[in-house]
Amino acid sequence: MAKEKFGREEILRAAAEVVRERGEESLTARAVAEKLAASTQPVYSCFGGMEELRASLVEEAKRQYHVRIEACLSTAKVRYAAYGMGFVRFAAEEKGLFRLLFLRDSPAEPFRDPFFEEIVAEMVKSYRMDEARARCFHADMSVFSYGLALLVYTGNLPHDEAAIAEAYNREFYALYAYYFPERPHFWESTKQEGSDGAH
């Protein structure tokens, strides 16, 4: 019988498909092997065991998340809005990987958004915010984003991008008024400056 040859990337892709289709609890060596149309031997020879495979899959999920956000940024008119929209889209389209990253029970190391510092810098630049308030502002927006994403993930909110963008807009305006009471309302200042606003 010919030796089965599969690389780590092929096995990770198969593992990601299992998680996408059936959830993290269904991730077993046998399930991955079925995706590969192979035995379980390649899984163990490449990863040593399921613990290593799971850890590697978390890293792959992070990479996929990064790719999704970058794709949103590449077509966005307003960069800040793209981060939140990309997050919700990831929850809608990559349920298994979203759960793996954001809904894990007592993870050894909580997932931290790799875009956080970039987003804060964007807010300071685009909206002339001081860094301290930009951090607080975005922390609050992150809670709102997580709630929207979770509702979309569970099917309790349709993945209607126009409606979600409008919800983000309302929250942005409300937080802007809270954190910058000394300024004109955001929609008034953007009209004066010819900006497109938050979306």
C-alpha contacts under 8 A as a table, 3 or more apart, distances in Angstrom:
res1	aa1	res2	aa2	distance
4	E	38	A	7.16
4	E	42	P	6.84
5	K	42	P	7.04
6	F	10	E	6.20
6	F	11	I	6.79
6	F	42	P	6.29
7	G	10	E	5.43
7	G	11	I	6.43
7	G	46	C	7.15
8	R	11	I	5.16
8	R	12	L	6.05
8	R	46	C	6.13
8	R	47	F	7.68
9	E	12	L	5.05
9	E	13	R	6.12
10	E	13	R	5.13
10	E	14	A	6.29
11	I	14	A	5.06
11	I	15	A	6.13
11	I	32	V	7.15
11	I	36	L	7.47
11	I	42	P	7.99
11	I	43	V	6.85
12	L	15	A	4.93
12	L	16	A	6.04
12	L	53	L	7.59
12	L	56	S	7.59
12	L	57	L	6.25
12	L	60	E	7.47
13	R	16	A	5.06
13	R	17	E	6.27
14	A	17	E	5.09
14	A	18	V	6.40
14	A	32	V	5.70
14	A	35	K	5.70
14	A	36	L	6.55
15	A	18	V	5.11
15	A	19	V	6.38
15	A	27	L	6.82
15	A	31	A	7.95
15	A	32	V	5.39
15	A	35	K	7.98
15	A	57	L	7.26
16	A	19	V	5.11
16	A	20	R	6.03
16	A	57	L	6.96
16	A	61	A	7.90
16	A	96	G	7.93
16	A	97	L	7.39
17	E	20	R	4.96
17	E	21	E	6.07
17	E	35	K	7.94
18	V	21	E	5.31
18	V	22	R	5.77
18	V	23	G	6.89
18	V	24	E	7.74
18	V	26	S	7.04
18	V	27	L	6.25
18	V	31	A	6.88
18	V	32	V	6.74
18	V	35	K	7.61
19	V	22	R	5.35
19	V	23	G	4.27
19	V	24	E	4.96
19	V	25	E	7.92
19	V	26	S	6.92
19	V	27	L	6.33
19	V	96	G	5.00
19	V	97	L	6.83
20	R	23	G	6.00
20	R	94	E	6.46
20	R	95	K	6.25
20	R	96	G	4.22
20	R	97	L	6.47
21	E	96	G	7.08
22	R	25	E	7.69
22	R	26	S	5.90
22	R	96	G	7.50
23	G	26	S	5.70
23	G	27	L	7.25
23	G	96	G	5.26
23	G	99	R	8.00
24	E	27	L	5.34
24	E	96	G	6.73
24	E	99	R	7.88
24	E	100	L	6.73
26	S	31	A	7.29
27	L	31	A	6.28
27	L	32	V	7.10
28	T	31	A	5.15
28	T	32	V	6.35
28	T	50	M	7.14
29	A	32	V	5.22
29	A	33	A	6.05
29	A	40	T	5.73
29	A	43	V	6.44
29	A	50	M	6.80
30	R	33	A	4.95
30	R	34	E	6.15
30	R	39	S	7.51
30	R	40	T	5.88
31	A	34	E	5.13
31	A	35	K	6.49
32	V	35	K	5.12
32	V	36	L	6.41
32	V	40	T	7.62
32	V	43	V	7.73
33	A	36	L	5.00
33	A	37	A	5.94
33	A	38	A	5.08
33	A	39	S	5.35
33	A	40	T	5.16
33	A	42	P	8.00
33	A	43	V	7.38
34	E	37	A	4.82
34	E	38	A	6.21
34	E	39	S	7.52
35	K	38	A	7.71
38	A	42	P	7.98
39	S	42	P	7.02
40	T	43	V	5.50
40	T	44	Y	6.74
41	Q	44	Y	5.38
41	Q	45	S	6.06
42	P	45	S	5.02
42	P	46	C	5.92
43	V	46	C	5.49
43	V	47	F	5.89
43	V	48	G	7.24
43	V	49	G	7.11
43	V	53	L	7.94
44	Y	47	F	5.26
44	Y	48	G	4.47
44	Y	49	G	5.18
44	Y	50	M	7.75
45	S	48	G	5.67
47	F	50	M	7.31
47	F	52	E	5.71
47	F	53	L	5.73
48	G	52	E	6.73
48	G	53	L	7.99
49	G	52	E	5.75
49	G	53	L	6.48
50	M	53	L	4.86
50	M	54	R	5.95
51	E	54	R	5.23
51	E	55	A	6.30
52	E	55	A	5.13
52	E	56	S	6.14
53	L	56	S	5.07
53	L	57	L	6.03
54	R	57	L	4.95
54	R	58	V	6.33
55	A	58	V	5.26
55	A	59	E	6.69
56	S	59	E	5.13
56	S	60	E	6.30
57	L	60	E	4.80
57	L	61	A	6.07
58	V	61	A	5.00
58	V	62	K	6.28
58	V	100	L	6.77
58	V	101	L	6.76
59	E	62	K	5.05
59	E	63	R	6.33
60	E	63	R	4.98
60	E	64	Q	6.22
61	A	64	Q	5.00
61	A	65	Y	6.11
61	A	97	L	5.59
61	A	98	F	7.83
61	A	100	L	7.48
61	A	101	L	6.96
62	K	65	Y	5.04
62	K	66	H	6.18
62	K	101	L	7.30
63	R	66	H	5.04
63	R	67	V	6.23
64	Q	67	V	5.03
64	Q	68	R	6.24
65	Y	68	R	5.15
65	Y	69	I	6.32
65	Y	90	F	6.89
66	H	69	I	5.29
66	H	70	E	6.14
66	H	114	P	7.95
67	V	70	E	5.16
67	V	71	A	6.15
68	R	71	A	5.11
68	R	72	C	6.47
68	R	86	G	6.44
68	R	90	F	6.85
69	I	72	C	5.14
69	I	73	L	6.24
69	I	82	A	7.41
69	I	83	Y	6.23
69	I	86	G	5.09
69	I	87	F	7.02
70	E	73	L	4.97
70	E	74	S	6.13
71	A	74	S	5.21
71	A	75	T	6.97
72	C	75	T	5.70
72	C	76	A	6.11
72	C	82	A	5.61
72	C	83	Y	7.34
72	C	85	M	7.64
72	C	86	G	5.79
73	L	76	A	5.07
73	L	79	R	5.95
73	L	82	A	5.59
73	L	83	Y	7.21
76	A	79	R	5.78
76	A	81	A	7.83
76	A	82	A	5.97
77	K	199	H	7.65
78	V	81	A	5.82
78	V	82	A	6.76
78	V	196	D	7.89
78	V	198	A	6.93
78	V	199	H	6.11
79	R	82	A	5.16
79	R	83	Y	6.96
79	R	122	E	7.70
80	Y	83	Y	5.77
80	Y	84	G	7.47
80	Y	119	I	6.75
80	Y	122	E	6.93
80	Y	123	M	7.17
80	Y	198	A	7.44
81	A	84	G	5.71
81	A	85	M	6.33
81	A	165	A	7.84
81	A	168	Y	7.77
81	A	198	A	6.30
81	A	199	H	5.62
82	A	85	M	5.08
82	A	86	G	5.80
83	Y	86	G	5.23
83	Y	87	F	6.26
83	Y	119	I	7.87
84	G	87	F	5.05
84	G	88	V	6.39
84	G	142	S	7.93
84	G	145	S	6.10
84	G	168	Y	7.94
85	M	88	V	5.28
85	M	89	R	6.09
85	M	161	E	7.64
85	M	164	I	7.67
85	M	165	A	7.09
86	G	89	R	4.97
86	G	90	F	6.05
87	F	90	F	5.15
87	F	91	A	6.46
87	F	145	S	7.47
87	F	149	A	6.92
88	V	91	A	5.05
88	V	92	A	6.29
88	V	145	S	7.19
88	V	146	Y	7.96
88	V	148	L	6.80
88	V	149	A	4.56
88	V	152	V	7.20
89	R	92	A	5.00
89	R	93	E	5.98
89	R	149	A	7.81
89	R	159	H	7.71
90	F	93	E	5.27
90	F	94	E	5.29
90	F	95	K	7.34
90	F	98	F	6.69
91	A	94	E	5.60
91	A	95	K	5.36
91	A	98	F	5.41
91	A	149	A	5.64
91	A	150	L	7.25
91	A	152	V	6.78
91	A	153	Y	5.33
92	A	95	K	6.04
92	A	149	A	7.49
92	A	152	V	5.95
92	A	153	Y	5.47
92	A	159	H	6.72
94	E	97	L	5.43
94	E	98	F	5.87
95	K	98	F	5.02
95	K	99	R	6.08
95	K	153	Y	6.37
96	G	99	R	5.22
96	G	100	L	6.20
97	L	100	L	4.84
97	L	101	L	6.24
98	F	101	L	5.29
98	F	102	F	5.76
98	F	103	L	7.25
99	R	102	F	5.31
99	R	103	L	4.61
99	R	104	R	6.50
100	L	103	L	6.14
100	L	104	R	5.83
101	L	104	R	6.49
101	L	111	F	6.35
102	F	111	F	6.96
104	R	107	P	5.91
106	S	110	P	7.96
107	P	110	P	5.65
113	D	116	F	5.61
114	P	117	E	7.48
115	F	118	E	5.17
115	F	119	I	5.93
116	F	119	I	5.13
116	F	120	V	6.29
117	E	120	V	5.15
117	E	121	A	6.24
118	E	121	A	5.14
118	E	122	E	6.19
119	I	122	E	4.95
119	I	123	M	6.26
119	I	138	H	7.92
120	V	123	M	5.11
120	V	124	V	6.28
120	V	131	E	7.04
120	V	134	A	5.87
120	V	135	R	6.04
120	V	138	H	7.08
121	A	124	V	5.13
121	A	125	K	6.20
121	A	131	E	7.69
122	E	125	K	5.11
122	E	126	S	5.83
122	E	127	Y	7.98
123	M	126	S	5.27
123	M	127	Y	5.38
123	M	128	R	6.95
123	M	129	M	6.29
123	M	134	A	6.30
124	V	127	Y	5.77
124	V	128	R	4.92
124	V	129	M	4.45
124	V	130	D	6.00
124	V	131	E	6.16
124	V	134	A	6.56
125	K	128	R	5.46
125	K	129	M	7.28
129	M	133	R	6.75
129	M	134	A	5.82
130	D	133	R	5.75
130	D	134	A	6.11
131	E	134	A	4.90
131	E	135	R	6.14
132	A	135	R	5.38
132	A	136	C	6.60
133	R	136	C	5.09
133	R	137	F	5.87
133	R	179	Y	6.85
134	A	137	F	4.97
134	A	138	H	6.03
135	R	138	H	5.29
135	R	139	A	6.07
136	C	139	A	5.05
136	C	140	D	6.33
137	F	140	D	5.33
137	F	141	M	6.31
137	F	175	L	6.76
137	F	176	Y	7.80
137	F	179	Y	7.09
138	H	141	M	4.80
138	H	142	S	5.92
139	A	142	S	5.03
139	A	143	V	6.58
140	D	143	V	5.27
140	D	144	F	6.57
141	M	144	F	5.01
141	M	145	S	6.05
141	M	171	E	7.50
141	M	172	F	7.42
142	S	145	S	4.89
142	S	146	Y	6.03
143	V	146	Y	5.13
143	V	147	G	6.32
144	F	147	G	5.16
144	F	148	L	6.36
144	F	171	E	7.88
145	S	148	L	5.15
145	S	149	A	6.04
146	Y	149	A	5.06
146	Y	150	L	6.00
147	G	150	L	5.15
147	G	151	L	6.23
148	L	151	L	5.19
148	L	152	V	6.24
148	L	157	L	7.77
148	L	164	I	7.93
149	A	152	V	5.11
149	A	153	Y	5.95
150	L	153	Y	4.89
150	L	154	T	6.14
151	L	154	T	5.31
151	L	155	G	6.13
151	L	156	N	5.02
151	L	157	L	5.19
152	V	155	G	5.05
152	V	156	N	6.00
152	V	157	L	4.82
152	V	158	P	6.06
152	V	159	H	5.97
153	Y	156	N	7.71
154	T	157	L	7.70
155	G	158	P	6.47
159	H	164	I	7.56
160	D	163	A	5.44
160	D	164	I	6.11
161	E	164	I	4.98
161	E	165	A	5.93
162	A	165	A	5.15
162	A	166	E	6.30
163	A	166	E	5.11
163	A	167	A	6.24
164	I	167	A	4.97
164	I	168	Y	6.22
165	A	168	Y	5.08
165	A	169	N	6.19
165	A	199	H	6.72
166	E	169	N	4.89
166	E	170	R	6.31
166	E	199	H	7.92
167	A	170	R	5.24
167	A	171	E	6.35
168	Y	171	E	5.17
168	Y	172	F	6.00
169	N	172	F	5.04
169	N	173	Y	6.18
169	N	198	A	5.86
169	N	199	H	6.51
170	R	173	Y	5.24
170	R	174	A	6.24
171	E	174	A	5.10
171	E	175	L	6.14
172	F	175	L	5.26
172	F	176	Y	5.97
172	F	198	A	7.00
173	Y	176	Y	5.06
173	Y	177	A	6.25
173	Y	185	H	7.68
173	Y	186	F	6.24
173	Y	187	W	7.54
174	A	177	A	5.29
174	A	178	Y	6.34
175	L	178	Y	4.89
175	L	179	Y	6.01
176	Y	179	Y	5.31
176	Y	180	F	5.67
176	Y	181	P	7.79
176	Y	185	H	7.64
176	Y	186	F	6.67
177	A	180	F	5.36
177	A	181	P	5.33
177	A	183	R	7.83
177	A	185	H	6.15
177	A	186	F	7.22
178	Y	181	P	5.84
180	F	183	R	5.62
181	P	184	P	7.55
183	R	186	F	7.85
184	P	188	E	6.28
184	P	189	S	5.86
185	H	188	E	5.30
185	H	189	S	6.30
186	F	189	S	5.16
186	F	190	T	6.09
186	F	197	G	7.61
187	W	190	T	5.23
187	W	191	K	6.21
187	W	197	G	6.65
188	E	191	K	5.23
188	E	192	Q	6.41
189	S	192	Q	5.13
189	S	193	E	6.23
190	T	193	E	4.95
190	T	194	G	5.67
190	T	195	S	4.79
190	T	196	D	6.87
190	T	197	G	5.96
191	K	194	G	5.13
191	K	195	S	6.37
192	Q	195	S	7.95
196	D	199	H	6.83
